[in-house]
């Protein structure tokens, strides 16, 4: 539970009147922050892969192919996530 609280989608209210000490709930602002964080980290990963692709030699073609395929995947994945985030979380 602590991991979800730290990642922001879950929060809690302390209450002395209830049998349990904490009442957990989905935190709308926290979910938006979490999604923003995921997108930013995804963009950083994409940037690092781009930098790697630019400085690599042709010595290991399998790794180069993997990096290029990952970049193509990230481009489509990021475009989809950005579009859906704008559509559902205005």
C-alpha positions in Angstrom: 0.0 0.0 0.0 2.9 2.4 0.8 4.2 2.1 -2.8 0.8 3.2 -4.2 0.7 6.1 -1.8 4.3 7.1 -2.8 3.4 6.8 -6.5 0.4 9.2 -6.0 -2.7 7.2 -7.2 -3.8 6.3 -3.7 -4.1 8.5 -0.7 -5.8 8.2 2.7 -7.7 10.1 5.3 -6.9 9.4 9.0 -10.0 9.0 11.1 -10.3 8.2 14.8 -14.0 7.5 14.5 -13.6 4.5 12.2 -12.6 1.0 13.1 -9.6 1.3 10.8 -7.2 4.2 11.2 -7.0 5.0 7.5 -9.6 5.3 4.8 -7.9 4.8 1.4 -9.2 6.5 -1.8 -8.2 7.1 -5.4 -6.6 10.5 -5.7 -7.6 12.1 -9.0 -4.8 14.7 -8.9 -2.3 12.0 -7.8 -3.3 9.8 -10.8 -2.8 12.7 -13.2 0.7 13.3 -11.6 1.5 9.7 -11.9 0.5 9.6 -15.6 2.6 12.7 -16.2 5.6 11.1 -14.5 5.2 7.9 -16.6 5.1 10.0 -19.8 8.1 12.1 -18.8 10.2 9.0 -17.9 9.1 7.4 -21.2 10.3 10.5 -23.0 13.7 10.4 -21.1 14.1 6.8 -22.1 13.4 7.7 -25.7 15.9 10.5 -25.6 18.6 8.2 -24.1 18.0 5.6 -26.8 18.3 8.3 -29.5 21.6 9.4 -28.1 22.8 5.8 -28.0 21.8 5.2 -31.6 23.7 8.3 -32.7 27.0 7.3 -31.2 27.0 3.6 -31.9 29.1 1.9 -34.5 28.0 -0.9 -36.8 29.9 -3.4 -34.7 26.8 -5.0 -33.1 24.0 -4.9 -35.7 21.6 -7.0 -33.5 21.9 -4.4 -30.7 21.5 -1.5 -33.2 18.4 -3.2 -34.6 17.0 -3.6 -31.1 17.6 0.1 -30.3 16.0 1.2 -33.6 13.0 -1.1 -33.1 12.7 0.3 -29.5 12.8 3.9 -30.9 10.0 3.0 -33.4 8.0 1.4 -30.6 8.5 4.3 -28.3 7.5 6.8 -31.0 4.1 5.1 -31.6 3.6 4.3 -27.9 4.3 7.9 -26.8 2.0 9.3 -29.4 -0.8 6.9 -28.3 -0.3 7.7 -24.6 -0.2 11.5 -25.2 -3.3 11.3 -27.3 -5.3 9.2 -24.8 -4.1 11.2 -21.8 -5.4 14.4 -23.5 -8.6 12.7 -24.4 -9.5 11.3 -21.0 -7.6 13.5 -18.5 -8.2 17.1 -19.6 
